[in-house]
Amino acid sequence: MKILNISMLAGVLMLAACDKTLEEKQVSFDVSSAKTNGQTSDSFTEKDTIVYQFNGNPDVITFFSGAIGQRYEFKDRTSAKGVPQLTFSTIRATGTQTNSLQLLVSSDFNGVVAKSKTIQGVVTQDTAATMDNITKANWTDISSRATWSTGTTTAVSSGVIDLSDFDKGAPVFIAFKYTATAGTIQNKWTISALSLNNVLPDNTVYTQANFAAPNQSITNYGVNTPGLGWLSTYDVAKNANRYRWVYSAGIAAAGTLVITGATSAGAATAGAESWAIMGPVDLRKVSPDAGLPIKDINKLINSYPVAPMYTEGKYKVTFVASNNTVNGSSSVVRQLPITITKP
């Protein structure tokens, strides 16, 4: 019995010892900034390499430089009020019909009504119900804010279109509406180089939409966000020849929206109306800033040199150090103000 008790006691002690190895490890970590000659400093020039010197050996270290896209205070920010700006280019290749293309914005369009969805995520729309939603929505015509092609073969930039008056904290839809009349050659329109940006007061620019494919992503400062696709639809009663927008997916500005009406007067047996709609778009959307992982549990580093990367100004550099176990994690945040001057 005594032997059994001793064995049980030993087992309990072993379990306790094993359990202790899994307890949270408190982080011991400090950091200072220095020049390459080892002199501690918080003031550097644009050409200086900054050496961050560490005291302690945490499992993980993440570095936020304080530059745009790497600011610790914005690591969880997903919304910020700025100036929403839309730009695109157009080519009108055929036809001389006037007012055949409009730019419209709505905040109450109820979107696509789907019949079914494939495993690839392609929506089969209920066209009649979707067109009913388009008809019921309030659309503001802002065509006059854009510069349009008048028939040249060279793409014409729309200029910067300010959408601030639509920024009311709710998503919006942006549409190109094509119309054509019977009896004469109908216009062919190509839209390219589209970009919708949220420009903040500090002049940072967040791209919210462009002509990337719906399953591609838009990159802002290293953080990926889903791209936005385009809905192409029309009412057969207003478009007997079924002319529709064709969306060519690309990367960044490489994609296009194209619609081709009747290419001869004889073929223009009916008028046409066709819509291309993007959204819903949150005009205040931004990507969270991201830190750079510079150490994991398998690495030991005593310093971290940063090559010249800053322009003149003041920055708040942040290091997040953490220890992690299956039972939890412990972390500390260390911040250093640095000043960058001209050489």
C-alpha positions as CSV (number, residue, x, y, z in Angstrom):
1,M,0.0,0.0,0.0
2,K,2.8,2.4,0.9
3,I,4.5,1.6,-2.5
4,L,1.2,2.3,-4.3
5,N,0.8,5.7,-2.4
6,I,4.3,6.7,-3.4
7,S,3.6,5.8,-7.0
8,M,0.4,7.8,-7.1
9,L,2.2,10.8,-5.5
10,A,4.9,10.6,-8.0
11,G,2.4,10.6,-10.8
12,V,0.6,13.6,-9.4
13,L,3.9,15.5,-9.2
14,M,4.8,14.6,-12.8
15,L,1.4,15.8,-14.0
16,A,1.8,19.0,-12.1
17,A,5.3,19.5,-13.6
18,C,4.0,18.8,-17.1
19,D,1.0,21.2,-16.6
20,K,3.4,23.9,-15.4
21,T,5.3,23.9,-18.7
22,L,2.0,24.8,-20.5
23,E,1.2,27.8,-18.3
24,E,1.3,31.3,-19.8
25,K,4.8,32.7,-19.9
26,Q,4.9,36.4,-19.0
27,V,6.7,38.5,-21.6
28,S,9.9,40.2,-20.8
29,F,10.7,42.5,-23.6
30,D,12.1,46.0,-24.2
31,V,13.4,47.8,-27.3
32,S,15.5,50.9,-28.1
33,S,16.5,52.6,-31.4
34,A,20.1,53.2,-32.4
35,K,22.2,54.3,-35.4
36,T,24.4,51.7,-37.1
37,N,27.4,52.8,-35.0
38,G,25.5,51.6,-31.9
39,Q,24.6,55.1,-30.6
40,T,21.2,55.2,-29.1
41,S,19.0,57.8,-30.8
42,D,15.4,58.7,-31.7
43,S,16.4,61.1,-34.5
44,F,17.4,59.9,-38.0
45,T,17.7,61.1,-41.6
46,E,15.9,59.7,-44.6
47,K,19.0,57.9,-45.6
48,D,19.8,56.3,-42.2
49,T,19.4,52.6,-41.4
50,I,17.7,52.3,-38.0
51,V,18.7,49.5,-35.7
52,Y,16.2,48.4,-33.2
53,Q,17.9,46.6,-30.2
54,F,16.0,44.1,-28.2
55,N,16.2,43.0,-24.6
56,G,14.3,39.7,-24.0
57,N,13.4,36.7,-26.0
58,P,9.6,36.5,-26.6
59,D,8.2,33.8,-28.8
60,V,6.8,36.2,-31.4
61,I,7.6,39.8,-32.4
62,T,5.5,41.9,-34.8
63,F,6.8,45.2,-36.2
64,F,4.6,48.2,-37.1
65,S,6.9,50.8,-38.7
66,G,4.4,53.7,-38.2
67,A,4.4,54.4,-41.9
68,I,1.3,54.4,-44.0
69,G,-0.3,50.9,-43.9
70,Q,1.8,49.9,-40.9
71,R,0.3,52.0,-38.1
72,Y,-0.5,50.1,-34.9
73,E,-3.4,52.4,-34.0
74,F,-5.2,51.5,-37.2
75,K,-4.7,47.7,-37.0
76,D,-8.4,47.1,-36.4
77,R,-9.8,50.1,-38.5
78,T,-12.1,49.1,-41.3
79,S,-14.0,52.3,-41.8
80,A,-12.9,56.0,-42.1
81,K,-14.6,59.0,-43.6
82,G,-12.7,60.5,-46.5
83,V,-13.5,61.7,-50.0
84,P,-14.9,58.9,-52.3
85,Q,-13.5,59.4,-55.8
86,L,-14.5,57.5,-58.9
87,T,-12.5,57.5,-62.2
88,F,-12.8,55.6,-65.4
89,S,-12.2,56.0,-69.2
90,T,-14.5,55.6,-72.1
91,I,-14.4,55.0,-75.9
92,R,-17.4,55.4,-78.1
93,A,-16.5,53.4,-81.2
94,T,-19.5,53.4,-83.4
95,G,-22.8,55.4,-83.8
96,T,-23.6,59.0,-83.2
97,Q,-26.7,58.6,-81.0
98,T,-26.7,61.1,-78.2
99,N,-27.1,60.5,-74.5
100,S,-26.7,56.8,-74.9
101,L,-24.7,56.3,-71.7
102,Q,-25.5,57.5,-68.2
103,L,-23.7,57.2,-64.8
104,L,-26.1,56.6,-62.0
105,V,-26.0,56.1,-58.2
106,S,-28.5,54.5,-55.8
107,S,-28.6,53.8,-52.1
108,D,-31.9,51.9,-52.1
109,F,-31.5,49.3,-54.9
110,N,-32.4,46.0,-53.4
111,G,-29.9,44.1,-55.5
112,V,-29.9,41.0,-57.7
113,V,-32.7,38.4,-57.2
114,A,-31.2,35.0,-57.6
115,K,-32.8,31.9,-58.9
116,S,-30.0,29.6,-57.9
117,K,-26.3,29.5,-57.2
118,T,-23.7,27.1,-58.5
119,I,-20.8,25.8,-56.4
120,Q,-18.5,28.3,-58.1
121,G,-20.7,31.1,-56.7
122,V,-22.1,32.2,-60.1
123,V,-25.5,33.8,-59.6
124,T,-28.3,32.8,-61.9
125,Q,-30.5,35.9,-61.7
126,D,-34.2,36.2,-61.8
127,T,-34.1,38.9,-64.5
128,A,-37.7,40.1,-64.2
129,A,-37.4,40.5,-60.4
130,T,-34.1,42.1,-60.7
131,M,-35.4,44.6,-63.2
132,D,-38.3,45.3,-60.9
133,N,-35.8,46.2,-58.2
134,I,-34.0,48.5,-60.6
135,T,-37.3,50.2,-61.6
136,K,-38.3,50.7,-57.9
137,A,-35.0,52.1,-56.8
138,N,-34.1,55.8,-56.8
139,W,-31.3,56.5,-59.2
140,T,-29.4,59.8,-59.2
141,D,-28.0,60.7,-62.7
142,I,-24.5,62.1,-62.2
143,S,-23.5,61.8,-65.9
144,S,-22.7,65.5,-66.0
145,R,-19.9,65.0,-63.5
146,A,-17.9,62.9,-66.0
147,T,-16.1,63.7,-69.3
148,W,-17.2,61.2,-72.0
149,S,-15.7,60.0,-75.3
150,T,-17.3,61.7,-78.3
151,G,-16.3,59.2,-80.9
152,T,-12.5,59.0,-80.9
153,T,-10.5,55.8,-80.8
154,T,-8.5,56.9,-77.8
155,A,-9.8,56.3,-74.3
156,V,-11.0,59.5,-72.7
157,S,-10.6,59.9,-68.9
158,S,-13.7,60.8,-66.9
159,G,-11.8,63.0,-64.6
160,V,-12.1,62.6,-60.8
161,I,-15.8,62.3,-59.8
162,D,-16.5,63.3,-56.2
163,L,-19.2,61.1,-54.6
164,S,-19.1,62.8,-51.2
165,D,-22.8,63.7,-51.4
166,F,-23.6,60.0,-51.4
167,D,-21.5,59.1,-48.4
168,K,-24.2,58.9,-45.7
169,G,-22.9,55.8,-43.9
170,A,-24.9,53.3,-46.0
171,P,-23.7,51.3,-49.1
172,V,-24.4,52.5,-52.6
173,F,-24.7,51.0,-56.0
174,I,-23.0,52.5,-59.1
175,A,-24.5,51.9,-62.5
176,F,-23.8,52.5,-66.2
177,K,-27.1,52.6,-68.2
178,Y,-27.0,52.1,-71.9
179,T,-29.8,53.2,-74.2
180,A,-30.2,53.1,-77.9
181,T,-32.9,54.0,-80.5
182,A,-34.0,52.0,-83.5
183,G,-33.3,53.0,-87.1
184,T,-29.6,54.1,-87.0
185,I,-26.3,52.6,-86.0
186,Q,-26.2,52.2,-82.3
187,N,-23.2,53.2,-80.1
188,K,-20.5,50.8,-78.9
189,W,-19.1,51.8,-75.6
190,T,-16.0,50.5,-73.8
191,I,-15.3,51.4,-70.2
192,S,-11.9,50.8,-68.8
193,A,-9.4,51.9,-66.1
194,L,-12.2,52.1,-63.5
195,S,-11.2,52.8,-59.9
196,L,-13.2,53.8,-56.8
197,N,-11.0,55.2,-54.0
198,N,-11.5,56.5,-50.5
199,V,-9.0,59.4,-50.1
200,L,-8.5,60.2,-46.4
201,P,-7.5,63.6,-44.9
202,D,-3.9,62.4,-44.5
203,N,-3.8,61.7,-48.3
204,T,-3.8,57.9,-47.8
205,V,-5.8,56.2,-50.6
206,Y,-7.8,53.0,-50.2
207,T,-9.0,51.4,-53.4
208,Q,-12.5,50.0,-52.9
209,A,-13.3,48.7,-56.4
210,N,-11.7,48.3,-59.8
211,F,-12.0,46.0,-62.8
212,A,-10.5,43.0,-61.0
213,A,-12.4,39.7,-61.2
214,P,-15.0,39.1,-58.4
215,N,-12.8,36.3,-57.0
216,Q,-9.6,38.3,-57.1
217,S,-8.7,40.8,-54.4
218,I,-7.8,44.4,-54.2
219,T,-4.6,45.1,-52.3
220,N,-4.2,48.0,-49.9
221,Y,-0.9,48.3,-48.1
222,G,-0.5,44.5,-48.0
223,V,-4.0,43.7,-46.8
224,N,-6.3,42.0,-49.3
225,T,-10.0,42.8,-49.6
226,P,-12.6,41.1,-51.9
227,G,-13.0,42.6,-55.3
228,L,-16.5,43.6,-56.6
229,G,-18.2,42.1,-59.6
230,W,-20.6,43.7,-62.0
231,L,-24.2,42.8,-62.7
232,S,-25.3,42.9,-66.3
233,T,-29.0,42.9,-66.9
234,Y,-31.7,44.1,-69.2
235,D,-35.5,44.1,-69.7
236,V,-36.3,42.1,-72.9
237,A,-39.4,44.3,-73.4
238,K,-37.0,47.3,-73.8
239,N,-34.2,45.4,-75.5
240,A,-35.6,43.0,-78.1
241,N,-32.2,42.3,-79.7
242,R,-30.7,41.5,-76.2
243,Y,-27.7,43.7,-76.3
244,R,-25.9,43.5,-73.0
245,W,-22.8,44.6,-71.2
246,V,-19.9,42.2,-71.3
247,Y,-17.6,42.3,-68.3
248,S,-14.0,41.3,-69.0
249,A,-12.3,40.5,-65.7
250,G,-8.8,41.8,-65.3
251,I,-6.3,42.7,-62.7
252,A,-6.4,46.3,-61.5
253,A,-7.2,48.4,-64.5
254,A,-6.9,45.6,-67.1
255,G,-10.6,44.7,-67.2
256,T,-13.3,46.3,-69.3
257,L,-17.0,46.7,-69.6
258,V,-18.2,46.7,-73.3
259,I,-21.6,46.9,-74.9
260,T,-22.2,46.8,-78.7
261,G,-25.5,47.8,-80.2
262,A,-26.7,47.4,-83.8
263,T,-23.7,47.9,-86.1
264,S,-25.9,48.9,-89.1
265,A,-29.1,50.8,-89.6
266,G,-30.7,47.7,-90.9
267,A,-29.9,45.7,-87.8
268,A,-31.3,48.5,-85.5
269,T,-34.7,47.0,-85.6
270,A,-35.5,47.9,-82.0
271,G,-34.3,50.2,-79.3
272,A,-32.1,48.9,-76.4
273,E,-31.7,49.4,-72.7
274,S,-29.0,47.6,-70.7
275,W,-27.6,48.0,-67.2
276,A,-24.2,47.3,-65.6
277,I,-24.3,47.7,-61.8
278,M,-21.6,47.5,-59.2
279,G,-22.2,47.2,-55.5
280,P,-23.1,47.4,-52.7
281,V,-20.1,49.6,-52.1
282,D,-19.2,51.0,-48.6
283,L,-17.7,54.4,-49.5
284,R,-15.9,54.6,-46.1
285,K,-14.3,51.2,-46.3
286,V,-10.6,51.0,-45.6
287,S,-8.2,48.1,-45.0
288,P,-6.7,47.6,-41.6
289,D,-3.1,48.4,-41.2
290,A,-0.8,45.4,-40.9
291,G,2.3,44.6,-38.9
292,L,5.3,42.6,-40.2
293,P,6.1,39.4,-38.3
294,I,9.9,39.5,-37.7
295,K,10.3,36.7,-35.2
296,D,8.8,33.3,-34.4
297,I,9.4,30.8,-31.6
298,N,12.2,29.1,-33.6
299,K,14.3,32.2,-34.0
300,L,16.5,34.2,-31.7
301,I,17.2,37.8,-32.6
302,N,18.8,40.6,-30.6
303,S,18.3,43.4,-33.0
304,Y,16.3,44.3,-36.2
305,P,17.8,46.7,-38.8
306,V,15.4,48.7,-40.9
307,A,16.8,50.1,-44.2
308,P,15.8,53.7,-45.2
309,M,12.1,53.7,-45.7
310,Y,10.7,56.9,-44.1
311,T,10.2,60.4,-45.5
312,E,10.6,63.5,-43.3
313,G,8.2,63.5,-40.4
314,K,7.4,62.0,-37.0
315,Y,6.5,58.4,-36.6
316,K,5.4,56.1,-33.8
317,V,7.1,52.7,-34.1
318,T,5.4,49.8,-32.4
319,F,6.6,46.3,-31.5
320,V,4.2,43.7,-30.2
321,A,5.9,40.8,-28.4
322,S,4.0,37.7,-27.2
323,N,4.5,34.3,-25.7
324,N,2.0,31.6,-26.7
325,T,1.0,28.3,-25.2
326,V,-2.0,26.0,-25.6
327,N,-3.4,27.5,-22.5
328,G,-3.2,31.1,-23.6
329,S,-1.0,33.9,-24.6
330,S,0.6,36.9,-23.0
331,S,1.8,40.0,-24.8
332,V,3.3,43.5,-24.4
333,V,3.3,46.5,-26.7
334,R,6.4,48.7,-26.9
335,Q,6.3,52.0,-28.8
336,L,9.1,54.4,-29.8
337,P,8.7,57.8,-31.2
338,I,11.2,58.6,-33.9
339,T,11.8,61.8,-36.0
340,I,13.0,61.7,-39.6
341,T,14.8,64.7,-41.1
342,K,16.3,65.5,-44.5
343,P,19.9,64.4,-44.8
